Amino acid sequence: TDGKGWRVEIRKYPRLTQVGAFVSQGPEQQGFYTQEQIREIVQYAASRYITIVPEIDMPGHSEAALIAYPHLECFGQVPELPERGFTHHIMCAGKAATLVFLKDVLEEVCRLFPSPYIHLGGDEAPKKNWDSCADCQAQIRQYKLQNSHDLQLWFSAQMASYLKSKGRKAVFWGDVVYQDGYPLPDNTVIQWWNYRGHKDLALRNALRHNYPVICSSNYYTYLNFPLTPWRGYAKERTFDLKDLYLDNPSNKAYNENNPLILGMSCALWTDDVVTERMIDQRLFPRIIGLAEQMWHQGEPLDFTRFYQNLLQKKEWFGQQGYEFGPALKNEVPQDYKWD
């Protein structure tokens, strides 16, 4: 789920898909998965040794849910979705109704997804509303919390504890550990992502608190970033195969061999003007470099040798109908179109 669309059928709250699945404007942003379709996808993946991990964003990135059920917003306001980005409208942590709603949602999610991990989001949650919401401020006083960030930790702990009762682990984006505060339960996993904004702060804080970590730094594992500047992706949001192979912060952290570091991931976010037809040229061949870092055993190949091996695969990808590359910035033609 995300602010731009609620994608999973929750039978107890039908407006999540009746309304929340259709809040965005793009034709590719419409729709949802029925529970039957989800079960089919989970089974299909499991037969191929793949685990589907759902992400139910909370308290931020929840505009679609709040448009469907405005009473979960601090002041009952219906958010207006921007074309890009997110708003300050997040789920109210001071209302008991919010916790009831989310536990009901997670109840159905746990029945649909056997994954030992359930992702609960937690990133990019502006506290403007919480700072002026009487219910949220009352919650801060009642539990002797420090501030609104501490309230998010308390809120996250309630959700993680609920998942613990279901035998699941709760994954949160690194935003929740930028500051210390209310303790998270021992089934918490942190996904470190915002290297651009906070370097390895979330990684180090998570390790200090003995939380397991998934390394997902936006330098250099976000494959929606193009190789050269394009439509909102300035130079600092670009990278090529050599950048990720030699300078990937996630790979460097993974190579510390800390048992709390579970591994690394990569992402291709399609909520940021990247549509389906633009995927191949971003995915290939950079994802092969990431796969090499994730799974290669022994001494890594130097970049020159790795790249020579990689080029031998280019013809096969073309025969299969995939757009392969360019791989390096100096290979991008001057008039190349990323869209």
C-alpha positions in Angstrom: 0.0 0.0 0.0 1.1 3.6 -0.5 -0.3 7.1 -0.5 -1.1 6.9 -4.2 -3.1 3.7 -4.0 -4.3 1.0 -1.7 -3.7 -2.3 -3.5 -4.9 -5.2 -1.3 -8.5 -6.2 -0.7 -9.4 -5.9 3.0 -12.9 -7.4 3.4 -13.6 -5.6 6.7 -12.9 -2.2 5.1 -14.2 -2.4 1.5 -13.7 1.4 0.9 -9.9 0.8 0.9 -10.2 -0.7 -2.5 -13.5 0.8 -3.6 -12.1 4.3 -3.1 -8.4 4.0 -2.1 -7.4 2.0 -5.1 -8.5 4.7 -7.5 -7.3 8.0 -5.9 -4.5 8.7 -8.4 -4.8 10.1 -11.9 -2.5 7.9 -14.1 -4.1 4.9 -15.9 -1.4 2.7 -14.6 -2.2 3.8 -11.0 -5.7 2.3 -10.9 -6.8 -1.0 -9.3 -6.0 -3.6 -6.6 -5.5 -7.3 -6.0 -8.4 -9.4 -4.8 -7.6 -11.8 -2.0 -8.0 -14.7 -4.4 -5.4 -13.1 -6.7 -3.0 -12.5 -3.8 -3.2 -16.1 -2.8 -2.5 -17.2 -6.4 0.6 -14.9 -6.5 1.9 -16.1 -3.2 1.5 -19.7 -4.2 3.1 -19.1 -7.6 6.1 -17.3 -5.9 6.4 -20.0 -3.2 6.7 -22.7 -5.8 9.8 -20.8 -7.1 11.3 -20.3 -3.6 10.3 -16.6 -3.5 8.6 -15.1 -0.4 6.2 -12.2 -1.0 6.6 -9.6 1.7 3.7 -7.2 1.9 4.2 -3.6 3.0 1.3 -1.8 4.7 2.5 1.8 5.1 1.9 3.5 8.4 1.5 6.2 9.7 2.7 8.1 6.6 2.3 7.3 2.9 -1.3 6.5 3.8 -3.3 9.2 1.9 -5.2 6.6 -0.1 -6.4 5.0 3.1 -7.3 8.4 4.7 -9.3 9.4 1.6 -11.3 6.2 2.1 -11.6 6.6 5.8 -11.0 10.3 6.8 -11.8 9.7 10.5 -8.3 8.1 10.8 -6.7 11.4 10.1 -6.1 13.7 13.1 -8.7 16.3 12.1 -10.8 14.2 9.8 -9.5 16.0 6.7 -9.5 14.4 3.3 -6.0 14.7 1.8 -5.5 16.2 -1.6 -2.9 14.1 -3.5 0.0 16.0 -5.1 1.1 14.8 -8.5 4.4 13.7 -6.9 5.6 13.1 -3.4 3.6 12.9 -0.2 1.6 15.2 2.2 1.6 15.9 6.0 -1.7 13.9 6.3 -0.7 10.8 8.3 -2.7 8.3 10.4 -3.6 9.7 13.9 -1.6 7.9 16.6 -3.8 9.4 19.3 -7.0 7.8 18.3 -7.8 4.3 19.5 -9.8 3.8 16.3 -6.5 4.0 14.3 -4.9 1.1 16.2 -8.1 -1.0 15.9 -8.3 -0.3 12.1 -4.6 -1.2 11.5 -4.8 -4.4 13.6 -7.9 -5.5 11.7 -6.0 -4.8 8.4 -2.9 -6.8 9.6 -5.2 -9.7 10.7 -6.3 -10.1 7.1 -2.8 -9.5 5.7 -1.3 -12.2 7.9 -3.9 -14.6 6.7 -3.0 -13.8 3.1 0.8 -13.7 3.3 2.6 -16.5 5.1 5.8 -14.5 5.0 7.7 -14.3 8.4 8.2 -10.6 7.6 5.5 -7.9 7.4 6.7 -4.5 6.4 5.0 -1.6 8.2 6.6 1.4 6.4 7.4 4.2 8.9 9.3 6.5 6.5 8.5 10.1 5.5 5.9 10.7 8.1 5.7 14.5 8.7 4.6 15.3 12.3 2.8 18.7 11.6 -0.6 17.3 12.4 0.6 15.3 15.4 2.2 18.3 16.9 -1.1 20.1 17.0 -3.5 17.2 17.5 -5.1 17.1 21.0 -5.4 13.3 20.8 -1.7 12.8 19.8 -0.5 15.2 22.5 -2.6 13.4 25.1 -1.0 10.2 24.1 2.4 11.7 24.5 1.6 12.9 28.0 -0.1 9.6 29.0 2.9 7.4 28.1 5.5 10.1 29.1 6.9 10.3 25.6 9.5 12.9 24.6 7.9 14.2 21.4 6.1 13.3 18.2 9.0 11.2 17.0 8.8 9.2 20.2 5.1 8.9 19.6 5.9 7.2 16.3 8.2 4.8 18.1 5.4 4.0 20.6 2.9 3.6 17.7 5.4 1.4 15.8 5.9 -0.7 18.9 2.2 -1.4 19.2 2.0 -2.6 15.7 5.2 -4.7 15.9 3.9 -6.3 19.1 0.7 -7.2 17.4 2.7 -8.9 14.7 4.8 -10.7 17.3 1.6 -12.2 18.6 1.1 -13.6 15.1 4.6 -15.0 15.1 5.8 -12.4 12.5 8.7 -9.9 12.3 8.0 -6.3 11.7 10.1 -4.4 9.2 10.4 -0.6 9.4 12.2 1.9 7.3 15.3 3.5 9.0 13.4 6.7 9.7 12.1 5.2 13.0 15.6 4.9 14.5 17.1 8.4 13.5 16.5 9.3 17.2 16.4 7.1 20.3 13.2 6.8 22.3 10.5 4.4 23.1 11.9 0.8 22.7 10.8 -1.4 19.8 10.1 -5.1 20.5 12.6 -7.8 19.7 10.8 -8.8 16.5 11.8 -5.5 14.8 13.9 -5.4 11.6 15.2 -2.1 10.2 15.5 -1.4 6.5 18.2 1.2 6.0 17.5 3.3 2.9 18.2 7.1 3.0 21.9 7.3 2.4 21.4 10.5 0.4 19.8 12.3 3.4 21.3 10.7 6.5 24.3 8.6 5.4 24.6 5.5 7.6 22.8 7.0 10.6 19.9 4.5 10.6 22.3 1.5 10.0 24.5 2.4 13.0 21.6 3.3 15.3 19.9 0.0 14.5 23.0 -2.0 15.1 23.6 -0.2 18.4 20.1 -1.3 19.5 20.7 -4.8 18.2 18.0 -4.6 15.5 18.7 -6.7 12.5 19.2 -4.6 9.3 18.4 -5.0 5.6 20.7 -2.7 3.6 18.8 -0.8 0.9 20.7 2.5 0.5 19.3 4.8 -2.2 23.0 5.1 -3.3 23.3 2.7 -5.2 20.4 0.3 -5.1 17.4 2.4 -6.4 17.1 1.3 -10.0 14.5 3.9 -10.9 17.4 6.4 -10.7 18.6 6.7 -14.3 22.3 7.0 -15.4 22.0 10.6 -16.5 19.7 13.4 -15.4 16.0 13.1 -16.4 12.6 14.5 -15.3 13.2 15.3 -11.6 16.2 13.1 -11.3 19.1 15.6 -11.0 22.8 14.5 -11.3 22.9 13.5 -7.6 20.1 11.0 -8.3 22.0 9.1 -11.0 24.4 6.2 -11.1 25.8 3.7 -13.4 27.1 0.1 -13.2 30.6 1.1 -12.2 29.2 3.4 -9.4 27.2 0.5 -7.8 29.9 -2.1 -8.3 32.7 -0.1 -6.7 30.9 2.3 -4.3 27.6 0.8 -3.1 27.2 1.7 0.6 24.9 -1.3 1.1 27.5 -3.7 -0.2 30.2 -2.1 2.0 28.0 -2.5 5.0 27.1 -6.1 4.1 30.8 -6.9 3.8 31.4 -6.0 7.4 30.1 -9.5 8.2 28.1 -8.3 11.2 25.6 -11.1 11.9 22.9 -8.4 12.5 23.1 -7.4 8.8 20.7 -9.8 7.1 21.7 -8.8 3.6 20.8 -6.2 1.0 18.0 -5.5 -1.5 17.4 -3.3 -4.4 14.2 -1.4 -5.5 12.7 0.0 -8.6 10.1 2.5 -7.5 7.4 3.1 -10.1 5.6 5.8 -8.2 8.1 8.4 -9.4 7.2 8.9 -13.1 8.8 5.6 -14.1 6.1 3.5 -15.9 6.3 -0.1 -17.0 7.7 0.5 -20.5 10.7 2.3 -18.9 11.7 -0.5 -16.6 14.1 -2.6 -18.8 16.6 0.2 -19.5 16.9 0.9 -15.8 17.0 -2.7 -14.6 19.5 -4.3 -17.0 22.4 -4.6 -16.6 22.7 -2.8 -13.2 20.6 -5.5 -11.4 23.2 -8.1 -12.5 25.9 -6.1 -10.7 23.7 -6.0 -7.6 23.1 -9.7 -7.8 26.8 -10.3 -8.1 27.3 -8.4 -4.8 24.4 -10.2 -3.1 25.3 -13.8 -4.0 28.9 -14.0 -5.3 31.1 -16.3 -3.1 34.8 -15.7 -2.6 36.9 -12.9 -3.8 34.9 -10.5 -6.0 35.9 -10.0 -9.6 37.6 -6.6 -10.4 35.3 -4.4 -12.3 37.0 -4.7 -15.7 36.7 -8.5 -15.6 33.1 -8.4 -14.3 32.1 -6.0 -17.1 33.7 -8.1 -19.8 31.8 -11.1 -18.6 28.6 -9.1 -18.5 28.9 -7.9 -22.1 28.8 -11.5 -23.2 25.2 -11.6 -22.0 24.0 -8.6 -23.9 23.2 -10.4 -27.1 21.1 -13.0 -25.2 19.0 -10.2 -23.5 18.4 -8.6 -26.8 17.2 -11.9 -28.3 14.7 -12.2 -25.4 13.3 -8.8 -26.2 14.9 -6.9 -23.2 16.5 -3.5 -23.5 20.0 -4.0 -22.1 21.8 -0.8 -21.1 23.5 1.5 -21.5 25.6 0.4 -18.5 28.1 3.2 -18.1 27.6 7.0 -18.2 30.1 7.4 -21.0 28.1 4.9 -23.1 24.9 7.0 -23.0 24.3 8.7 -26.4 23.8 12.5 -26.2 20.2 12.2 -27.5 19.3 9.1 -25.4 15.7 9.2 -24.1 15.1 7.7 -20.6 11.3 7.8 -21.3 
